[in-house]
Amino acid sequence: MRITLILASVLLASCSGLSTPLLSPYKMDIRQGNYVTPEMREKLKLGMTKQQVRYVLGTPMIADAFHGSRWDYPYRLEQRGKIVEKQQLTLYFDGDNLARVEDSGKRVANMQKMAVEKPAPVKPVVKVDPAAEALASVQAWAAAWSAKNAGDYLAAYTADYAPKGMSREKWEAQRLDRISRAKTIEVTLSDVSVSVQDDTHATVAFAQSYRSNTHRDEVQKTLALVKQEGRWRIADERLGRDVRADQPVGNPEEAVQAAVMQWAEAWAARDVEKYLAGYADDFKPAGMGRAKWEAQRKERITKAQSIEVKVSDLKVKLRDDSHASATFRQDYRSDAYSDSMRKTLKLEKSGGEWLIVAEQAAK
């Protein structure tokens, strides 16, 4: 027994001399902030507007509402608990224009500047026809769209322009995406008529023909213009002719009827943006989520070569000043499908616009 205990003690002593490997916990790579690539930095130029900077670098991670002249783009990469890469890009604005850039607290020298046109020689003041000025502004808007110049295209709209069915920021991002993704764009205006209400308000109605490498359509459109700081800008745009944004429809029933007809016209024109803008933010499709429904509608509308939507026997019932229902016969026909049904739309008035909050269909 004593010999057994001695042998066991010897074996334990010899084992204690062996090194035991230590296990350490696995740590994931962590990326935080806005990563700014060298290519993005090269595109950055002094004098850019905040809108142009956001298009190049994206939305800043840190933008203090009380210090709007400073935007911060911090970034760091952490591997196995250690910081292996770190960026701190800080932008300073003078009003709406980029004034200087700092990298990790040091001012970036030799920054490129936006090209500034030399001021034209002072000429005698010539009184210009307001209608001609308004028309020239609309033609410049169409030219910028055709040239895929997103900056000038968006600058044609007033600062308080409110897109239907979405926020201004989301609308701008959508327009930038669509313009940049198209390889070619051609926008032509015909049958143009201009109506001047006063020195600062006008409407321009026309037939718009749009053609890109992926989509084409022809619609009737009316733009409501407001003159601000000597320039005519778009305050509202609608499908159809002679629709003035600054003049409300005669009574609520007519306003609901107009909303339904504009929704049907946008559908027939294969204008997905205007079609979806007819629905309220809280519209809930039956049997699927809002995002999936929007994707489905976009696919079906854009795939169709032609669409015809006829609304007849339209009847409107008002529940109160901001709630109504519209019932009608809908005849739909495309190159691949056709149907006819009774449809009821429930609408609510939001921001001065009647928007669809629910829809029901029956054969």
C-alpha positions in Angstrom: 0.0 0.0 0.0 2.8 2.4 0.9 4.6 1.6 -2.4 1.3 2.5 -4.3 1.0 5.8 -2.6 4.7 6.7 -3.4 4.2 5.8 -7.1 1.0 7.9 -7.3 2.8 10.9 -5.8 5.7 10.6 -8.3 3.3 10.5 -11.2 1.4 13.6 -10.0 4.6 15.5 -9.5 5.8 14.6 -13.1 2.4 15.7 -14.6 2.5 19.1 -12.8 5.6 20.0 -14.8 3.6 19.9 -18.1 2.3 23.2 -19.4 -1.4 23.4 -19.9 -2.6 25.6 -22.9 -4.8 28.6 -21.9 -8.1 29.2 -23.8 -8.9 32.7 -24.8 -12.4 33.9 -25.9 -12.9 34.7 -29.7 -13.4 38.3 -30.4 -15.2 39.5 -33.6 -14.0 42.3 -35.9 -15.9 45.4 -35.1 -16.4 48.3 -37.6 -18.0 51.5 -36.4 -18.8 54.8 -38.2 -18.5 56.0 -41.8 -15.6 54.5 -43.8 -14.4 57.1 -46.3 -12.5 55.6 -49.2 -9.7 57.4 -51.1 -12.0 57.6 -54.1 -14.6 59.4 -52.1 -12.1 61.9 -50.7 -11.0 62.7 -54.3 -14.5 63.7 -55.2 -14.8 66.0 -52.2 -14.3 69.7 -53.2 -14.5 73.0 -51.3 -17.6 74.9 -52.2 -19.8 71.8 -52.4 -23.3 72.2 -51.0 -24.4 70.0 -48.1 -26.6 68.1 -50.5 -23.6 67.4 -52.8 -21.4 66.3 -49.9 -24.1 63.9 -48.6 -24.2 62.4 -52.1 -20.4 61.8 -52.1 -19.8 60.7 -48.5 -23.2 59.7 -47.3 -25.1 61.0 -44.2 -22.6 62.0 -41.4 -22.6 59.8 -38.3 -22.4 62.9 -36.1 -24.3 66.0 -37.1 -25.3 68.3 -34.2 -28.6 70.1 -34.8 -27.2 73.0 -32.8 -24.0 73.2 -34.8 -25.1 72.6 -38.3 -21.8 74.0 -39.7 -19.9 70.9 -38.6 -20.2 67.3 -39.8 -18.1 64.4 -38.4 -17.3 61.1 -40.2 -15.6 58.9 -37.6 -14.6 55.3 -38.3 -12.6 52.6 -36.6 -11.9 48.9 -37.2 -11.3 46.7 -34.1 -9.7 43.3 -34.5 -9.3 40.9 -31.5 -9.9 43.8 -29.2 -7.3 46.1 -30.7 -7.9 49.1 -32.9 -6.1 48.5 -36.2 -7.5 51.3 -38.3 -9.0 54.7 -37.3 -10.3 57.7 -39.3 -11.7 61.0 -38.1 -12.8 63.3 -41.0 -14.4 66.6 -39.9 -16.1 68.9 -42.4 -16.9 72.6 -41.7 -19.4 74.6 -43.7 -19.9 78.3 -44.3 -23.7 78.5 -44.7 -24.5 75.7 -47.2 -21.0 75.4 -48.7 -18.0 73.3 -47.6 -15.3 75.6 -46.3 -12.6 73.3 -44.9 -11.8 69.7 -44.1 -9.8 68.3 -41.2 -8.3 64.8 -41.0 -7.7 63.6 -37.5 -7.6 67.2 -36.3 -5.3 68.5 -39.0 -6.5 70.7 -41.8 -6.3 69.1 -45.3 -4.3 71.3 -47.6 -4.5 71.5 -51.4 -8.2 70.7 -51.5 -9.7 71.1 -54.9 -12.4 73.8 -55.3 -15.6 73.8 -57.2 -15.3 75.6 -60.5 -16.7 79.1 -60.1 -18.0 80.9 -63.1 -16.7 84.4 -63.6 -19.4 86.9 -63.1 -20.8 88.3 -66.3 -20.3 91.9 -67.1 -22.9 94.2 -65.8 -25.6 94.8 -68.4 -28.4 97.3 -68.5 -31.5 96.0 -66.7 -33.9 94.6 -69.3 -37.5 93.8 -68.2 -38.1 90.1 -69.0 -41.5 88.5 -69.7 -42.4 86.4 -66.5 -44.0 83.7 -68.7 -40.7 83.5 -70.7 -38.7 83.2 -67.5 -40.9 80.5 -66.1 -40.8 78.5 -69.3 -36.9 78.8 -69.4 -36.7 77.5 -65.9 -38.8 74.4 -66.8 -36.8 73.8 -69.9 -33.6 74.0 -67.8 -35.1 71.5 -65.4 -35.8 69.1 -68.2 -32.3 69.7 -69.7 -30.6 68.9 -66.3 -32.7 65.7 -66.0 -31.7 64.6 -69.6 -28.0 65.4 -68.8 -28.2 63.3 -65.6 -27.2 66.4 -63.7 -28.8 65.5 -60.3 -27.5 68.7 -58.6 -29.2 71.1 -61.0 -32.3 68.8 -61.3 -32.9 69.0 -57.5 -32.0 72.7 -57.3 -35.0 73.3 -59.6 -37.3 72.6 -56.6 -38.1 74.9 -53.7 -36.7 74.1 -50.3 -40.2 73.4 -49.0 -41.2 71.2 -51.9 -43.1 68.3 -50.3 -43.2 65.0 -52.3 -46.4 63.0 -52.0 -46.2 59.8 -49.9 -42.6 60.2 -48.7 -40.2 62.5 -46.9 -38.1 65.0 -48.8 -34.9 63.2 -47.8 -36.2 59.8 -49.1 -37.5 61.4 -52.3 -34.1 63.1 -53.0 -32.3 59.8 -52.4 -34.7 58.0 -54.7 -34.3 60.6 -57.5 -30.5 60.5 -57.1 -30.5 56.7 -57.3 -32.7 56.6 -60.4 -30.8 59.3 -62.3 -27.4 57.9 -61.5 -28.4 54.3 -62.4 -29.8 55.1 -65.8 -27.2 55.0 -68.6 -29.1 57.5 -70.8 -32.0 59.8 -70.2 -34.0 61.8 -72.7 -36.8 64.2 -71.5 -38.7 66.2 -74.1 -41.5 68.6 -73.5 -44.2 69.5 -76.0 -47.6 71.3 -76.2 -46.4 73.7 -73.5 -48.6 76.3 -72.0 -47.7 78.9 -69.4 -50.1 80.8 -67.0 -48.8 83.6 -64.8 -51.0 84.3 -61.7 -48.8 87.2 -60.4 -45.2 88.3 -60.2 -44.2 85.2 -58.1 -46.6 82.5 -59.1 -47.1 80.6 -62.3 -48.1 77.2 -63.7 -46.6 75.4 -66.7 -48.5 72.5 -68.3 -47.1 70.2 -71.0 -46.8 66.8 -72.5 -43.7 65.0 -71.1 -42.0 62.2 -73.0 -39.4 60.3 -70.9 -37.0 57.7 -72.3 -34.1 55.9 -70.7 -32.3 52.7 -71.4 -34.7 50.8 -69.1 -38.0 52.8 -69.2 -40.1 55.1 -71.3 -43.5 56.8 -70.8 -45.5 59.8 -71.9 -47.6 61.8 -69.4 -49.4 65.1 -69.1 -47.9 67.2 -66.3 -48.5 70.5 -64.6 -45.8 72.3 -62.5 -46.7 75.0 -60.0 -43.8 77.5 -59.9 -42.8 80.1 -57.3 -40.3 82.8 -57.9 -37.7 82.9 -55.1 -34.5 85.1 -55.1 -35.1 86.0 -58.7 -35.4 82.3 -59.9 -38.5 80.3 -60.8 -38.6 77.1 -58.8 -41.0 74.1 -58.7 -43.3 74.2 -55.7 -45.5 71.3 -56.7 -46.0 68.9 -59.7 -49.0 66.8 -60.6 -50.1 64.6 -63.5 -52.7 66.1 -65.7 -53.2 69.6 -67.2 -54.4 72.7 -65.6 -54.1 71.5 -62.0 -52.8 74.3 -59.8 -51.2 73.4 -56.5 -52.0 76.9 -55.1 -55.7 76.7 -55.9 -57.8 74.1 -53.9 -60.5 72.0 -55.7 -64.0 73.5 -55.3 -65.3 71.0 -52.6 -64.1 67.9 -50.8 -66.0 65.5 -53.0 -64.3 66.9 -56.1 -60.9 66.8 -54.3 -61.4 63.0 -53.6 -62.5 62.4 -57.2 -59.4 64.3 -58.4 -57.1 62.2 -56.1 -58.6 58.9 -57.4 -58.3 60.0 -61.1 -54.6 61.1 -60.6 -53.9 57.7 -59.0 -55.4 55.9 -62.0 -53.6 58.2 -64.5 -50.3 57.5 -62.8 -51.0 53.7 -62.9 -51.9 53.9 -66.6 -48.8 56.0 -67.3 -46.6 53.4 -65.6 -45.3 56.1 -63.3 -44.5 54.0 -60.2 -43.4 56.9 -58.1 -46.7 58.9 -58.6 -48.7 55.7 -58.2 -47.2 54.8 -54.9 -47.4 58.4 -53.7 -51.2 58.0 -53.9 -51.0 55.7 -50.8 -50.6 56.9 -47.2 -47.6 55.9 -45.1 -49.9 53.8 -42.9 -51.5 51.9 -45.8 -51.4 48.1 -45.0 -51.7 45.7 -47.9 -53.6 42.5 -47.3 -51.5 39.4 -46.8 -48.0 40.9 -47.0 -45.7 43.6 -45.6 -45.6 47.1 -47.1 -42.1 46.7 -48.5 -42.9 43.5 -50.2 -46.1 44.9 -51.7 -44.3 48.0 -53.0 -41.6 45.7 -54.7 -44.4 43.6 -56.2 -46.2 46.7 -57.6 -43.0 48.1 -59.0 -42.2 44.9 -60.8 -45.7 44.4 -62.3 -46.0 48.0 -63.5 -42.5 48.2 -65.0 -42.7 44.8 -66.7 -45.9 45.7 -68.5 -45.3 47.2 -72.0 -48.6 49.1 -71.8 -51.3 49.7 -69.2 -54.8 51.1 -69.5 -56.9 51.8 -66.4 -60.5 53.1 -66.8 -62.5 54.4 -63.8 -66.2 54.7 -64.3 -69.4 55.1 -62.1 -67.3 56.9 -59.5 -69.2 57.7 -56.3 -67.7 59.5 -53.2 -69.0 59.4 -49.7 -67.6 61.8 -47.1 -67.5 60.6 -43.4 -66.1 64.0 -42.3 -63.7 66.6 -43.5 -60.7 64.2 -43.6 -62.2 60.8 -44.2 -63.9 59.5 -47.3 -64.6 56.4 -49.5 -64.6 56.2 -53.3 -66.4 53.3 -55.0 -66.1 52.7 -58.8 -65.9 50.2 -61.7 -62.3 49.6 -62.6 -61.4 48.2 -66.0 -57.7 47.2 -66.3 -55.9 46.1 -69.4 -52.2 45.5 -70.1 -50.3 43.6 -72.8 -50.4 40.4 -70.6 -53.6 40.7 -68.5 -57.0 42.3 -68.2 -59.9 42.3 -65.7 -62.9 44.3 -64.5 -64.0 44.7 -60.9 -65.8 47.0 -58.4 -63.3 48.7 -56.1 -63.6 50.8 -53.0 -60.8 53.0 -51.8 -60.8 54.5 -48.3 -59.0 57.8 -48.2 -57.8 60.2 -45.5 -56.7 63.8 -45.9 -53.1 64.4 -44.8 -51.1 67.5 -45.5 -53.8 68.8 -47.8 -53.8 65.7 -49.9 -56.3 62.8 -50.1 -54.3 59.5 -49.7 -55.4 55.9 -49.9 -55.4 54.1 -46.5 -57.2 50.9 -47.6 -58.6 49.3 -50.7 -61.1 46.5 -51.3 -62.0 44.7 -54.6 -64.9 42.6 -55.7 -65.8 41.1 -59.0 
